[in-house]
């Protein structure tokens, strides 16, 4: 069985670091890169900083990460290199997702030069030309992964930087689309209805953890699971909206890790179907987005927790979990 790694990202002003963290807490590989040029939206009266989109994606064998506005690099436990150049610049941000077999790439180019930003979504060979399949000045989408051969895109009606913080993709919901023509095949999680379930944490083969803002167990809401059909199948676990959750890595997982309410220094719950609740010593902040490296190891706040032994191991690095290698969304 191939080794699994959590991808830890540490952002600083103008630059960032990426780390491949093993289940033993050791750093298997690392790299340093420049952040994008900061973009703004609005006019002189209502200017705001735009979303800082995700910087990384993973395939079955590599981590891909953006260096500056346009250079796509790759990193693995065995080496690193340059994958290609992307069409980003001082007024355009690029967001990308490489297919699990490293054959294809989907790229959203978000042009902030117009007063209303315009997104262009394109797909093509990893090292070849891209073909545009969608554009819009109001329905903003950017690729975050691949599920069952289909493209998964994050969606938001706004690009304001003070927007969504429930997941590292900055998504309000997800669409599953045909990579050939952008036809919508399904949706997972949303903020746009009375029955919304706000997506939290990383996507996995099970779908996403999501937050229901309706009272459960004396709290203002609780965390459930939305699968790839959009169906919610876990009775909500009472917790605050200020926490963050992550669904287990296997398809049809019934396990959710929740961390850390009101930026507490440790996690609150490991939730299983039914009434089984196990307190776990997760560390970090809610914006560290605790994630499952594999079935028995969680990464949060620079610590890997072995759920079997309940032993935490510090990685020696700070940052949030932005992806898992190898990628597996089913």
PAZAPA-4460 file (N, C-alpha, C; in steps of 0.05 Angstrom, whole numbers, plus 32768, in hexadecimal, padded with zeros to 4 digits):
% residues 330
    n_x    n_y    n_z   ca_x   ca_y   ca_z    c_x    c_y    c_z   seq   type   mol
   8011   7FE8   8000   8000   8000   8000   8012   8019   8000     1      X     A
   800C   802C   7FEF   801C   8045   7FED   801A   8055   8006     2      X     A
   8030   8062   800D   8030   8074   8024   801D   808B   8020     3      X     A
   8011   8095   8035   7FFF   80AC   8034   800B   80C4   8042     4      X     A
   8004   80DC   8038   800F   80F4   8043   7FF9   8109   8046     5      X     A
   7FFB   811A   805A   7FEB   8132   805B   7FFC   8149   8050     6      X     A
   7FEE   815B   8042   7FFB   8172   8036   7FF7   818A   8048     7      X     A
   800C   8193   8055   800A   81A9   8068   8014   81C2   805A     8      X     A
   8004   81D8   805A   800C   81F1   804E   800F   8206   8063     9      X     A
   8025   8214   8062   802A   822A   8075   802D   8244   8065    10      X     A
   8019   8256   8068   8019   826F   8059   8026   8286   8069    11      X     A
   8037   8295   805D   8041   82AE   8069   803E   82C4   8054    12      X     A
   8046   82DC   805B   8042   82F3   8049   8053   82EF   802F    13      X     A
   8045   82EC   8019   8052   82EA   7FFF   805E   82CF   7FF7    14      X     A
   805E   82BC   800A   806A   82A2   8004   805D   828C   8015    15      X     A
   8064   8273   800F   8059   825E   801F   806B   8245   801D    16      X     A
   8066   8231   802E   8074   8218   802E   8060   8201   802D    17      X     A
   8067   81EC   801F   8057   81D4   801E   8067   81BD   8029    18      X     A
   805A   81AB   8038   8067   8194   8045   8057   817B   8040    19      X     A
   8064   8165   8039   8057   814B   8038   805D   813E   8053    20      X     A
   8047   8139   8063   804A   812F   807E   8041   8112   807F    21      X     A
   8052   8100   8087   804C   80E4   8089   803C   80DE   80A2    22      X     A
   8031   80C5   80A3   8021   80BD   80BA   8032   80BC   80D4    23      X     A
   804D   80BC   80D1   805F   80BC   80E8   8065   80D8   80F1    24      X     A
   805A   80EC   80E4   805F   8108   80EB   8078   8114   80DE    25      X     A
   8087   8104   80CF   809F   810D   80C3   8099   811B   80A8    26      X     A
   80A9   812F   80A1   80A7   813D   8088   80B5   812D   8073    27      X     A
   80A6   8123   805F   80B2   8113   804A   80BD   8124   8033    28      X     A
   80B2   813C   802F   80BC   814E   801B   80B1   816A   8021    29      X     A
   80BE   817E   8017   80B5   819A   801C   80BF   81AC   8006    30      X     A
   80B1   81C2   8002   80B9   81D6   7FEE   80AF   81F1   7FF6    31      X     A
   80BB   8205   7FEB   80B4   8221   7FF0   80AC   822F   7FD6    32      X     A
   8098   8240   7FD8   808D   824D   7FBF   8083   8269   7FC5    33      X     A
   807F   8278   7FB0   8073   8293   7FB3   8055   8292   7FB1    34      X     A
   8047   82A3   7FC0   802A   82A5   7FBE   8023   82B5   7FA5    35      X     A
   8009   82B3   7F9E   7FFF   82C3   7F88   8001   82E1   7F8E    36      X     A
   7FFF   82F1   7F79   7FFA   830E   7F7C   7FDF   8312   7F88    37      X     A
   7FDD   8322   7F9D   7FC3   8328   7FA9   7FB1   8336   7F96    38      X     A
   7F98   832C   7F94   7F84   8339   7F82   7F6F   8347   7F93    39      X     A
   7F63   835C   7F87   7F4D   836A   7F94   7F35   836B   7F82    40      X     A
   7F1E   836E   7F8E   7F05   8370   7F80   7EF6   8389   7F88    41      X     A
   7EE3   8392   7F78   7ED4   83AA   7F7E   7EE0   83C3   7F72    42      X     A
   7ED5   83DA   7F7B   7EDE   83F4   7F70   7EEC   8403   7F87    43      X     A
   7EF1   841D   7F82   7F00   842E   7F95   7EF0   8431   7FAF    44      X     A
   7ED6   842E   7FAE   7EC5   8431   7FC6   7EC3   8417   7FD6    45      X     A
   7EC2   8400   7FC7   7EBD   83E7   7FD5   7ED2   83D2   7FCD    46      X     A
   7EEB   83D9   7FCF   7F00   83C6   7FC8   7F04   83B2   7FDE    47      X     A
   7F09   8399   7FD6   7F0E   8384   7FEA   7F22   8370   7FDF    48      X     A
   7F31   8363   7FF0   7F44   834F   7FE8   7F35   8337   7FDE    49      X     A
   7F3E   832B   7FC9   7F31   8314   7FBD   7F3A   82FA   7FCC    50      X     A
   7F2A   82E5   7FC8   7F31   82CB   7FD2   7F4D   82C3   7FCB    51      X     A
   7F5C   82B8   7FDE   7F75   82AB   7FD8   7F70   828E   7FD3    52      X     A
   7F6E   8286   7FBA   7F66   826B   7FB3   7F7A   8256   7FBC    53      X     A
   7F72   823D   7FBB   7F84   8227   7FC3   7F9E   8228   7FB2    54      X     A
   7FB4   821F   7FBE   7FCE   821F   7FB1   7FD6   8203   7FA9    55      X     A
   7FC9   81EE   7FB2   7FD2   81D3   7FAD   7FBC   81C0   7FA3    56      X     A
   7FC5   81AB   7F97   7FB3   8194   7F90   7FC5   817B   7F90    57      X     A
   7FB8   8164   7F92   7FC8   814B   7F92   7FBC   8137   7F7D    58      X     A
   7FCE   8126   7F73   7FC6   810F   7F63   7FCC   80F6   7F73    59      X     A
   7FCD   80DF   7F66   7FD5   80C7   7F75   7FF2   80C6   7F7C    60      X     A
   8002   80D6   7F6E   801F   80D4   7F72   802D   80EE   7F79    61      X     A
   8020   8105   7F74   802E   811E   7F77   801D   8133   7F85    62      X     A
   802A   8146   7F92   801E   815F   7F9B   8025   8174   7F86    63      X     A
   8011   8183   7F7C   8016   8199   7F6A   8010   81B3   7F79    64      X     A
   8022   81C7   7F75   801E   81E0   7F84   8026   81F8   7F72    65      X     A
   801A   820F   7F77   801E   8227   7F67   8035   8237   7F73    66      X     A
   8047   823F   7F62   805D   8251   7F69   805A   826B   7F5C    67      X     A
   8052   8280   7F6B   804C   829A   7F5F   8031   8299   7F51    68      X     A
   802F   82A8   7F3B   8015   82AA   7F2D   8011   8294   7F18    69      X     A
   8027   8287   7F0F   8023   8277   7EF7   8033   825D   7EF6    70      X     A
   8047   8258   7F07   8057   8240   7F05   804C   822A   7F16    71      X     A
   8045   8213   7F09   803B   81FC   7F16   8052   81E8   7F1B    72      X     A
   8057   81E2   7F34   806C   81D0   7F3B   8061   81B6   7F48    73      X     A
   8071   81A2   7F49   8068   8189   7F56   807D   8180   7F6A    74      X     A
   8073   8171   7F7E   8084   8167   7F93   807A   814B   7F9B    75      X     A
   808D   8139   7FA0   8086   811E   7FAA   809C   8116   7FBE    76      X     A
   8098   8100   7FCC   80AD   80F8   7FDF   80C7   80F1   7FD0    77      X     A
   80C7   80EF   7FB6   80DE   80E6   7FA6   80EA   80FB   7F94    78      X     A
   80DE   8113   7F94   80E9   8128   7F83   80D7   813F   7F7F    79      X     A
   80DF   8152   7F6E   80CF   816A   7F69   80D6   8174   7F4D    80      X     A
   80C4   8185   7F42   80C9   8190   7F27   80B4   81A4   7F1F    81      X     A
   80B6   81AE   7F07   80A3   81C1   7EFC   8090   81B1   7EE9    82      X     A
   8076   81B5   7EEE   8062   81A6   7EDD   805B   81B6   7EC4    83      X     A
   8056   81D0   7EC7   804E   81E1   7EB0   804B   81FE   7EB9    84      X     A
   8045   820F   7EA5   803E   822B   7EAB   801F   822D   7EA8    85      X     A
   8013   823D   7EBA   7FF7   8242   7EB9   7FF1   825F   7EB3    86      X     A
   7FD9   8266   7EA9   7FD2   8281   7EA0   7FCB   8294   7EB6    87      X     A
   7FDB   8296   7ECB   7FD5   82A9   7EE0   7FE7   82C2   7EDD    88      X     A
   7FE0   82D7   7EEB   7FEF   82F0   7EE9   7FE7   8303   7EFF    89      X     A
   7FEF   831C   7EFC   7FE9   8330   7F10   7FCC   8336   7F14    90      X     A
   7FBB   8332   7EFF   7F9F   8337   7F02   7F8E   831D   7EFF    91      X     A
   7F9B   8307   7EFC   7F8D   82ED   7EF8   7F98   82D8   7F0A    92      X     A
   7F86   82CB   7F1A   7F8E   82B5   7F2B   7F87   829A   7F1E    93      X     A
   7F99   8287   7F21   7F94   826C   7F17   7F90   8258   7F2E    94      X     A
   7F7D   8246   7F2A   7F78   8230   7F3D   7F76   8217   7F2C    95      X     A
   7F7F   8200   7F37   7F84   81E9   7F26   7F7E   81CF   7F36    96      X     A
   7F79   81BA   7F27   7F77   819F   7F32   7F81   818B   7F1D    97      X     A
   7F95   817B   7F25   7FA0   8167   7F13   7F92   814D   7F17    98      X     A
   7F8C   813E   7F02   7F7E   8125   7F04   7F8F   8110   7F13    99      X     A
   7F83   80FC   7F20   7F92   80E9   7F30   7FA8   80DB   7F21   100      X     A
   7FA5   80D7   7F06   7FBA   80CA   7EF7   7FCF   80DD   7EEB   101      X     A
   7FCE   80F6   7EF2   7FE1   810B   7EE9   7FDE   8110   7ECB   102      X     A
   7FC7   8108   7EBF   7FC4   810C   7EA2   7FB7   8126   7E9A   103      X     A
   7FA4   8130   7EAB   7F95   8148   7EA3   7F97   815C   7EBA   104      X     A
   7F91   8175   7EB2   7F90   818B   7EC5   7F78   819C   7EBE   105      X     A
   7F6A   81A5   7ED3   7F54   81B9   7ED1   7F5E   81D3   7EDD   106      X     A
   7F59   81E9   7ED0   7F63   8203   7ED9   7F4D   8218   7ED7   107      X     A
   7F49   8226   7EED   7F38   823E   7EEC   7F4A   8256   7EED   108      X     A
   7F46   8268   7ED9   7F54   8281   7ED9   7F3F   8297   7EE0   109      X     A
   7F44   82A4   7EF7   7F31   82B8   7F00   7F3D   82D4   7EFA   110      X     A
   7F30   82E2   7EE7   7F3A   82FC   7EDE   7F2E   8311   7EEF   111      X     A
   7F3E   8320   7EFE   7F35   8335   7F10   7F37   8350   7F03   112      X     A
   7F3F   8352   7EEA   7F41   836C   7EDD   7F26   837A   7ED9   113      X     A
   7F11   836B   7ED1   7EF6   8378   7ECE   7EEB   837E   7EEA   114      X     A
   7ED9   8390   7EEB   7ECC   8397   7F05   7EBF   837E   7F11   115      X     A
   7EB1   836F   7F00   7EA7   8355   7F09   7EBA   833F   7EFF   116      X     A
   7EC8   8332   7F11   7EDC   831E   7F08   7ECF   8308   7EF6   117      X     A
   7EDE   82FD   7EE4   7ED5   82E9   7ED2   7EE6   82D0   7ED6   118      X     A
   7ED8   82B9   7ED8   7EE7   829F   7EDB   7EE5   8290   7EC0   119      X     A
   7EFC   8284   7EB9   7EFD   8273   7EA1   7F08   8258   7EAB   120      X     A
   7EF8   8243   7EA6   7F00   8228   7EAE   7F08   8218   7E96   121      X     A
   7F20   820D   7E96   7F2B   81FE   7E80   7F36   81E3   7E89   122      X     A
   7F37   81D0   7E76   7F41   81B5   7E7C   7F53   81AD   7E65   123      X     A
   7F68   819E   7E6B   7F79   8194   7E56   7F8E   8181   7E61   124      X     A
   7FA0   8177   7E50   7FB6   8166   7E59   7FC8   8175   7E6D   125      X     A
   7FD4   8167   7E7F   7FE4   8175   7E93   7FF9   8186   7E87   126      X     A
   8005   817D   7E71   801B   818C   7E65   8013   8198   7E49   127      X     A
   7FF9   8197   7E43   7FF0   81A0   7E29   7FDE   81B8   7E2A   128      X     A
   7FD1   81BE   7E13   7FBF   81D5   7E11   7FA5   81D1   7E21   129      X     A
   7F99   81E7   7E2A   7F81   81E7   7E3A   7F6A   81F0   7E28   130      X     A
   7F52   81E3   7E2C   7F3A   81EA   7E1E   7F25   81F5   7E31   131      X     A
   7F1B   820D   7E2C   7F08   8219   7E3E   7EED   820A   7E3C   132      X     A
   7EE1   8204   7E54   7EC7   81F7   7E54   7EB1   8207   7E62   133      X     A
   7EB9   821D   7E6F   7EA5   822D   7E7F   7EB1   8248   7E84   134      X     A
   7EA0   825D   7E85   7EA7   8277   7E8E   7E8F   8285   7E9A   135      X     A
   7E94   8297   7EAD   7E7E   82A5   7EBA   7E89   82BD   7ECA   136      X     A
   7E78   82D2   7ECC   7E7E   82E9   7EDD   7E6E   82EA   7EF6   137      X     A
   7E61   82D3   7EFC   7E50   82D2   7F14   7E50   82B8   7F23   138      X     A
   7E54   82A2   7F14   7E54   8287   7F20   7E71   827E   7F20   139      X     A
   7E7F   8283   7F36   7E9C   827E   7F37   7EA2   8262   7F40   140      X     A
   7EB1   8254   7F30   7EB9   8238   7F36   7ED7   8235   7F32   141      X     A
   7EE3   8224   7F42   7EFF   821D   7F3E   7F04   8200   7F46   142      X     A
   7F15   81F2   7F37   7F19   81D5   7F3B   7F27   81CF   7F55   143      X     A
   7F1D   81B9   7F62   7F2A   81B0   7F7B   7F30   8193   7F7C   144      X     A
   7F27   8183   7F67   7F2D   8167   7F67   7F1D   8158   7F51   145      X     A
   7F20   813E   7F51   7F12   812C   7F3E   7F05   8115   7F4D   146      X     A
   7EEC   810F   7F46   7EDD   80FA   7F52   7ED1   80E8   7F3C   147      X     A
   7ED8   80CF   7F3C   7ECD   80BC   7F29   7ED0   80C5   7F0C   148      X     A
   7EE7   80D1   7F06   7EED   80DB   7EEC   7EE0   80F6   7EE5   149      X     A
   7ED1   8101   7EF8   7EC4   811B   7EF3   7ED3   8131   7F03   150      X     A
   7ED0   8149   7EFA   7EDD   8160   7F06   7ECD   816B   7F1D   151      X     A
   7EDA   8171   7F33   7ECD   817C   7F4B   7ED6   8199   7F4D   152      X     A
   7EC3   81AC   7F4E   7ECA   81C8   7F50   7EBD   81D4   7F68   153      X     A
   7ECC   81E6   7F75   7EC1   81F7   7F8B   7EB0   820C   7F7E   154      X     A
   7E9C   8215   7F8D   7E89   8229   7F82   7E85   823F   7F97   155      X     A
   7E83   8258   7F8E   7E7C   826E   7F9F   7E70   8285   7F8E   156      X     A
   7E5C   8293   7F98   7E51   82AA   7F89   7E62   82C3   7F8D   157      X     A
   7E75   82C2   7F9F   7E85   82DA   7FA5   7EA3   82D2   7FA6   158      X     A
   7EB4   82E5   7FA1   7ED1   82E0   7FA2   7EDE   82F2   7FB7   159      X     A
   7ECE   82FB   7FCA   7ED9   830C   7FDF   7EEB   82FB   7FF1   160      X     A
   7F01   8307   7FF9   7F14   82F8   8009   7F0B   82F4   8026   161      X     A
   7EF7   8302   802F   7EED   82FE   804A   7ED6   82EB   804B   162      X     A
   7ED4   82DA   8037   7EBE   82C8   8034   7EC2   82AE   8043   163      X     A
   7EBE   8298   8036   7EBC   827E   8042   7ED6   8275   804F   164      X     A
   7ED5   826A   8067   7EEC   825F   8074   7EE8   8243   807F   165      X     A
   7ED3   8236   8075   7ECC   821C   8080   7EDD   8205   8074   166      X     A
   7EEB   820B   805F   7EFC   81F6   8052   7F13   8203   8044   167      X     A
   7F29   81F4   803F   7F40   8200   8033   7F3D   8207   8015   168      X     A
   7F27   81FE   8009   7F22   8204   7FED   7F13   821F   7FEA   169      X     A
   7F0A   822B   8000   7EFA   8244   8000   7EE0   8240   7FF1   170      X     A
   7ED4   8229   7FF3   7EBC   8222   7FE4   7EA3   8226   7FF5   171      X     A
   7E8E   822F   7FE8   7E73   822F   7FF4   7E64   8215   7FEE   172      X     A
   7E6D   8208   7FDA   7E62   81EE   7FD2   7E72   81E3   7FBB   173      X     A
   7E6B   81CB   7FB2   7E7A   81BE   7F9D   7E67   81B4   7F87   174      X     A
   7E70   81B6   7F6E   7E63   81AA   7F58   7E74   8193   7F4D   175      X     A
   7E67   817E   7F45   7E75   8169   7F35   7E6C   816D   7F18   176      X     A
   7E80   8171   7F07   7E79   8178   7EEB   7E88   8166   7ED7   177      X     A
   7E7E   8166   7EBF   7E8B   8158   7EA9   7EA3   8169   7EA0   178      X     A
   7EBA   815D   7EA0   7ED2   816B   7E99   7ED4   8172   7E7B   179      X     A
   7EC2   8167   7E6B   7EC2   816D   7E4E   7EB2   8186   7E47   180      X     A
   7E9C   818A   7E56   7E8A   81A0   7E4E   7E7E   81B0   7E66   181      X     A
   7E87   81AA   7E7E   7E7F   81B8   7E97   7E62   81B4   7E9E   182      X     A
   7E54   81A0   7E92   7E39   819B   7E9B   7E39   8191   7EB8   183      X     A
   7E25   819B   7EC7   7E25   8196   7EE4   7E17   817B   7EE9   184      X     A
   7E25   8169   7EF7   7E1C   814E   7EFC   7E13   814A   7F18   185      X     A
   7E1A   815C   7F2A   7E12   8159   7F46   7E1D   8170   7F57   186      X     A
   7E15   8172   7F70   7E1F   8186   7F82   7E22   817A   7F9E   187      X     A
   7E35   8184   7FAD   7E3B   817B   7FC7   7E3E   8193   7FDA   188      X     A
   7E2E   8194   7FEF   7E30   81AB   8001   7E26   81C5   7FF5   189      X     A
   7E1C   81D7   8006   7E13   81F1   7FFB   7E0F   8204   8012   190      X     A
   7E0D   821E   800B   7E06   8233   801E   7DEC   8241   8015   191      X     A
   7DDF   8237   8001   7DCA   8247   7FF3   7DAE   823F   7FF8   192      X     A
   7DA8   8231   800E   7D8C   822A   8013   7D88   8227   8031   193      X     A
   7D6F   8225   8039   7D69   8221   8056   7D74   8207   8060   194      X     A
   7D79   81F4   804E   7D83   81DA   8056   7DA1   81D7   804F   195      X     A
   7DAF   81EE   8050   7DCB   81EE   8048   7DDC   81DD   805B   196      X     A
   7DF0   81D1   8050   7E04   81C2   8060   7E1F   81CC   8057   197      X     A
   7E2B   81DE   8066   7E43   81ED   805E   7E5B   81DA   805E   198      X     A
   7E69   81D6   8047   7E7F   81C2   8046   7E96   81CA   8057   199      X     A
   7EA1   81B7   8066   7EB6   81BC   8079   7ECD   81A8   8074   200      X     A
   7EE6   81B2   8075   7EFD   81A1   8073   7F02   8198   8056   201      X     A
   7F14   8183   8054   7F1B   8179   803A   7F05   8166   802F   202      X     A
   7F03   8165   8014   7EF4   8151   8007   7F02   8136   8009   203      X     A
   7EF3   8120   800B   7EFE   8105   800B   7EED   80F3   7FFA   204      X     A
   7EF4   80DA   7FF9   7EE3   80C7   7FEA   7EC7   80C5   7FF4   205      X     A
   7EC3   80CD   800D   7EA8   80CD   8019   7E98   80E6   8012   206      X     A
   7EA5   80FB   8009   7E97   8114   8004   7EA3   812A   8015   207      X     A
   7E92   8137   8025   7E9C   814C   8036   7E8D   814D   8050   208      X     A
   7E9B   8154   8066   7E8D   815B   807E   7E7F   8176   8079   209      X     A
   7E68   817B   8086   7E5B   8194   8081   7E4B   819C   809A   210      X     A
   7E47   81B6   809D   7E3B   81C1   80B5   7E1E   81CA   80B0   211      X     A
   7E0C   81C0   80C1   7DF0   81C7   80C0   7DEB   81DC   80D5   212      X     A
   7DE2   81F4   80CE   7DDE   8209   80E1   7DC2   8208   80EE   213      X     A
   7DBB   81F2   80F9   7DA2   81ED   8107   7DA9   81E2   8122   214      X     A
   7D9A   81E8   8137   7DA2   81E0   8152   7DA2   81C2   8156   215      X     A
   7DB9   81B8   8161   7DBC   819C   8168   7DCA   819B   8183   216      X     A
   7DBE   818C   8195   7DCA   8187   81AF   7DD2   81A0   81BE   217      X     A
   7DC3   81B5   81BC   7DC9   81CE   81CA   7DDD   81E0   81BC   218      X     A
   7DE8   81D7   81A5   7DFA   81E8   8196   7DEB   81F4   817F   219      X     A
   7DF9   8207   8171   7DEB   8215   815B   7DE9   8204   8142   220      X     A
   7DF6   81ED   8141   7DF5   81DC   812A   7E05   81C3   812E   221      X     A
   7E0B   81B5   8118   7E1B   819D   811A   7E26   8194   8100   222      X     A
   7E38   8181   8101   7E46   8177   80E9   7E3B   815D   80E0   223      X     A
   7E37   815B   80C5   7E2D   8143   80B8   7E40   813C   80A2   224      X     A
   7E38   812A   8090   7E48   8123   8079   7E36   8125   8060   225      X     A
   7E40   8132   804B   7E32   8132   8032   7E42   8122   801E   226      X     A
   7E36   810D   8012   7E45   80FC   8000   7E45   8108   7FE4   227      X     A
   7E4F   80F9   7FD1   7E53   8104   7FB6   7E39   8107   7FA6   228      X     A
   7E23   80FD   7FB1   7E09   8102   7FA5   7DFB   811A   7FB2   229      X     A
   7E08   8125   7FC8   7DFC   813B   7FD7   7DEB   8132   7FEE   230      X     A
   7DE8   8117   7FF1   7DD8   810C   8006   7DE7   810D   8021   231      X     A
   7DD9   8116   8036   7DE5   8116   8051   7DDD   80FD   8060   232      X     A
   7DF1   80EF   806A   7DEB   80D5   8076   7DF5   80D1   8092   233      X     A
   7DFF   80E5   80A0   7E07   80E3   80BC   7DF6   80F5   80CC   234      X     A
   7DE9   80EB   80E2   7DDA   80FD   80F3   7DED   8112   80FE   235      X     A
   7DE5   812C   80FD   7DF7   8142   8104   7E02   813F   8120   236      X     A
   7E1C   8144   8123   7E29   8144   813D   7E2B   8161   8146   237      X     A
   7E1F   8166   815D   7E1E   8182   8168   7E39   818D   816B   238      X     A
   7E3E   81A5   8161   7E57   81B3   8163   7E52   81D0   815A   239      X     A
   7E65   81E1   8160   7E63   81FD   8158   7E6C   8201   813B   240      X     A
   7E61   8216   812E   7E6A   821D   8113   7E87   8226   8113   241      X     A
   7E92   822D   812A   7EAE   8237   812B   7EC2   8220   8129   242      X     A
   7EB9   8207   812A   7ECC   81F1   8126   7ED0   81EB   8109   243      X     A
   7EDE   81D6   8102   7EE0   81CC   80E7   7EE0   81AE   80E8   244      X     A
   7ED6   81A1   80D3   7ED3   8184   80D4   7EDF   8178   80BB   245      X     A
   7EE5   815E   80BD   7EF0   814F   80A6   7EE5   8133   80A6   246      X     A
   7ED9   812A   8090   7ECE   810F   808E   7EE5   80FC   8089   247      X     A
   7EE1   80E3   8092   7EF5   80CE   808E   7EFB   80C9   8071   248      X     A
   7F12   80BC   806B   7F1C   80BB   8050   7F10   80A6   803E   249      X     A
   7F01   8092   8049   7EF6   807D   8039   7EDA   8084   802F   250      X     A
   7ED3   8077   8018   7EB7   807B   800E   7EA3   8072   8023   251      X     A
   7E8D   8081   8026   7E78   807B   8039   7E82   807B   8056   252      X     A
   7E97   808B   805B   7EA1   808D   8076   7E8C   8098   8089   253      X     A
   7E8B   808E   80A2   7E78   8098   80B5   7E87   80A5   80CD   254      X     A
   7E9F   80AF   80C7   7EB0   80BB   80DC   7EB7   80D7   80D5   255      X     A
   7EB5   80E9   80E8   7EBC   8105   80E4   7ECD   810F   80FC   256      X     A
   7EE3   811D   80F6   7EF3   812A   810A   7EEB   8147   810B   257      X     A
   7EE8   8152   8123   7EDF   816E   8126   7EF5   817D   8137   258      X     A
   7EFE   8193   812D   7F13   81A3   813B   7F12   81BF   8131   259      X     A
   7F15   81D3   813F   7F17   81D6   815C   7F05   81ED   8162   260      X     A
   7EF1   81E9   8172   7EDC   81FD   8177   7EE8   8216   8183   261      X     A
   7EE0   822D   8178   7EE9   8248   8181   7F08   8248   8185   262      X     A
   7F15   823C   8172   7F32   823B   8172   7F3E   8230   818B   263      X     A
   7F30   821C   8196   7F3B   820E   81AE   7F55   8200   81A6   264      X     A
   7F64   81F8   81B9   7F7E   81EC   81B3   7F7D   81CE   81AE   265      X     A
   7F66   81C3   81AF   7F63   81A6   81A9   7F49   81A0   819D   266      X     A
   7F47   8189   818F   7F2F   8180   8183   7F1A   8177   8197   267      X     A
   7F02   8176   818D   7EEC   816F   819F   7EE1   8153   819B   268      X     A
   7EDF   8149   8182   7ED1   8130   817E   7EDD   811F   8167   269      X     A
   7EDA   8106   816A   7EDC   80F4   8153   7EC0   80E8   8152   270      X     A
   7EB1   80EC   813D   7E95   80E6   813C   7E90   80CD   812A   271      X     A
   7E82   80BA   8134   7E7A   80A2   8124   7E5C   80A1   8123   272      X     A
   7E52   8092   810F   7E35   808E   810C   7E29   8084   8126   273      X     A
   7E12   8090   812D   7E06   8088   8146   7E0F   809A   815D   274      X     A
   7E13   808F   8174   7E19   809F   818C   7E37   809D   8194   275      X     A
   7E48   8090   8185   7E63   808D   818D   7E73   80A6   8188   276      X     A
   7E7E   80B2   819E   7E8D   80CA   819C   7EA7   80C7   81AC   277      X     A
   7EBD   80CB   81A0   7ED7   80C7   81AD   7EE6   80E2   81AD   278      X     A
   7EED   80EB   81C5   7EFD   8104   81C7   7F19   80FE   81BE   279      X     A
   7F25   810F   81AD   7F40   810B   81A3   7F50   8124   81A8   280      X     A
   7F6A   8121   81AE   7F7B   8138   81B3   7F85   8146   819A   281      X     A
   7F73   814E   8189   7F7B   815D   8171   7F85   8179   8179   282      X     A
   7F9A   8182   816D   7FA3   819D   8173   7F9F   81AF   815A   283      X     A
   7FA3   81C9   815E   7FA1   81DB   8148   7F89   81ED   814A   284      X     A
   7F83   81FB   8133   7F6D   820D   8131   7F59   8202   811D   285      X     A
   7F41   820D   811D   7F2D   8204   8109   7F37   8208   80ED   286      X     A
   7F47   821D   80E8   7F51   8223   80CD   7F6A   8212   80C7   287      X     A
   7F72   81FF   80D8   7F86   81EB   80D1   7F79   81D4   80C1   288      X     A
   7F5E   81D3   80C1   7F4F   81BF   80B2   7F5B   81A3   80B6   289      X     A
   7F58   8199   80CE   7F61   817D   80D4   7F58   816A   80BE   290      X     A
   7F6A   8159   80B5   7F64   8147   809F   7F6E   812B   80A6   291      X     A
   7F63   8118   8097   7F6A   80FC   809A   7F80   80F5   8086   292      X     A
   7F98   80EE   808F   7FAD   80E5   807D   7FA5   80C9   8073   293      X     A
   7F9C   80B8   8085   7F91   809E   807E   7F7C   8097   8092   294      X     A
   7F74   807E   8094   7F5E   8076   80A5   7F63   807A   80C3   295      X     A
   7F7D   807B   80CB   7F83   807C   80E8   7F95   8093   80F0   296      X     A
   7F9A   80A6   80DE   7FAC   80BD   80E5   7F9F   80D7   80DC   297      X     A
   7F9F   80EA   80EE   7F95   8105   80E9   7FAB   8119   80EB   298      X     A
   7FAB   812D   80D9   7FBE   8143   80DA   7FAF   815C   80E1   299      X     A
   7FB9   816A   80F5   7FAC   8183   80FE   7FC1   8194   810D   300      X     A
   7FC3   81AD   8105   7FD4   81C0   8114   7FF1   81B7   8117   301      X     A
   7FFC   81AA   8103   8018   81A2   8105   801C   8189   8117   302      X     A
   8007   817A   811B   8008   8162   812B   7FFA   814B   811C   303      X     A
   8007   8133   811B   7FFA   811C   8110   7FF0   810B   8128   304      X     A
   7FD7   8104   8128   7FCB   80F4   813E   7FC6   80D8   8134   305      X     A
   7FD2   80C4   8141   7FCC   80A8   813C   7FB4   80A0   814D   306      X     A
   7F9E   809A   813F   7F85   8094   814D   7F86   807A   815B   307      X     A
   7F97   8068   8152   7F99   804D   815F   7FA7   804F   817A   308      X     A
   7FBD   805D   817B   7FCC   8060   8194   7FC5   8079   81A3   309      X     A
   7FB6   808C   8196   7FB0   80A6   81A2   7FC9   80B6   81A6   310      X     A
   7FDE   80B0   8198   7FF8   80BE   819B   7FFA   80D5   8187   311      X     A
   7FFF   80EE   8190   8004   8104   817E   8022   8107   8178   312      X     A
   8028   810E   815F   8044   8112   8157   8046   812D   8148   313      X     A
   8057   813F   8153   805A   8159   8146   8069   8157   812C   314      X     A
   8060   8166   8118   806E   8166   80FE   8086   8179   80FE   315      X     A
   8086   818C   8111   809B   81A0   8112   8096   81B7   8100   316      X     A
   807F   81B7   80F2   8077   81CD   80E0   805B   81D6   80E6   317      X     A
   8055   81EF   80E1   803A   81F9   80E4   802C   81FA   80C9   318      X     A
   8011   81FD   80CA   8003   81FF   80B1   7FE9   81EF   80B2   319      X     A
   7FD9   81F1   809C   7FC0   81E4   809B   7FC2   81CC   8087   320      X     A
   7FAF   81BA   808A   7FAE   81A3   8077   7F9F   81AB   805E   321      X     A
   7FAC   81AB   8047   7FA0   81B5   802E   7F99   819F   801B   322      X     A
   7FA4   8186   8020   7F9F   8170   800D   7FAB   8157   801A   323      X     A
   7FA6   8140   800D   7FB1   8127   8015   7FBD   8119   7FFD   324      X     A
   7FD4   810D   8000   7FE1   80FE   7FEA   7FE4   80E1   7FF2   325      X     A
   7FDB   80CE   7FE2   7FCF   80D2   7FC7   7FB2   80DC   7FC9   326      X     A
   7FAA   80EA   7FB4   7F8E   80F4   7FB3   7F7B   80DD   7FAE   327      X     A
   7F64   80DD   7FBC   7F50   80C9   7FB7   7F35   80D3   7FBE   328      X     A
   7F27   80DE   7FAA   7F0B   80E7   7FAD   7EF8   80D2   7FA2   329      X     A
   7F02   80BA   7F9D   7EF0   80A5   7F93   7EEC   80A5   7F75   330      X     A
***
